[in-house]
Amino acid sequence: MRRSENDLIVLQIVQSLPSKGQEAEGPTLYFDGSCPLCSAEIDHYASRDGSDQLKFVDVSAKDADLGSGLECDDAMRRFHVRLPDGTLLSGAHAFVAVWASLPGWTRAARLAKTPGAMSVLEVAYRAFLPVRPVLSKLAAYLGARAINAPTKH
């Protein structure tokens, strides 16, 4: 996938997602497409080798299909991943599931599975959540764009 001069790669990612009837074989990532930081992260994952096995769901979209057991408010607050068997993960466990699915990230996934690492990652993720809005504004200032920019009334 190439970057366009207009920096529309994120929109191209959404357009290249599997359509109904063409389900990805890997995990489904639920992300806040109204957040520039989250969109940049998803852009990164979607540009990696193996990303064709991932399904991306923008939970900020009006018609987002969250499946069973996931509410929009929860999906907007924390990163969630649904495994192909239906298991729903959030936080550090969700990130590790994504890393395990992408060839360039498998080492990180293996390291995360060492004793105690998952607890440290979850504490770090929970510490990140309160500062996410500030980091998202900083990311926007530095040029990151939300996939689903909120409309101004």
Secondary structure, DSSP 4 states (H G I P E B T S, - for coil): ----TT--HHHHHHHTSPPTT---SSPEEEE-TT-HHHHHHHHHHHTSTTGGG-EEEETTSTT----TT--HHHHHHS-EEE-TTS-EEETHHHHHHHHHHSGGGHHHHHHHTSTTHHHHHHHHHHHHGGGHHHHHHHHHHTT---TTPPPP-
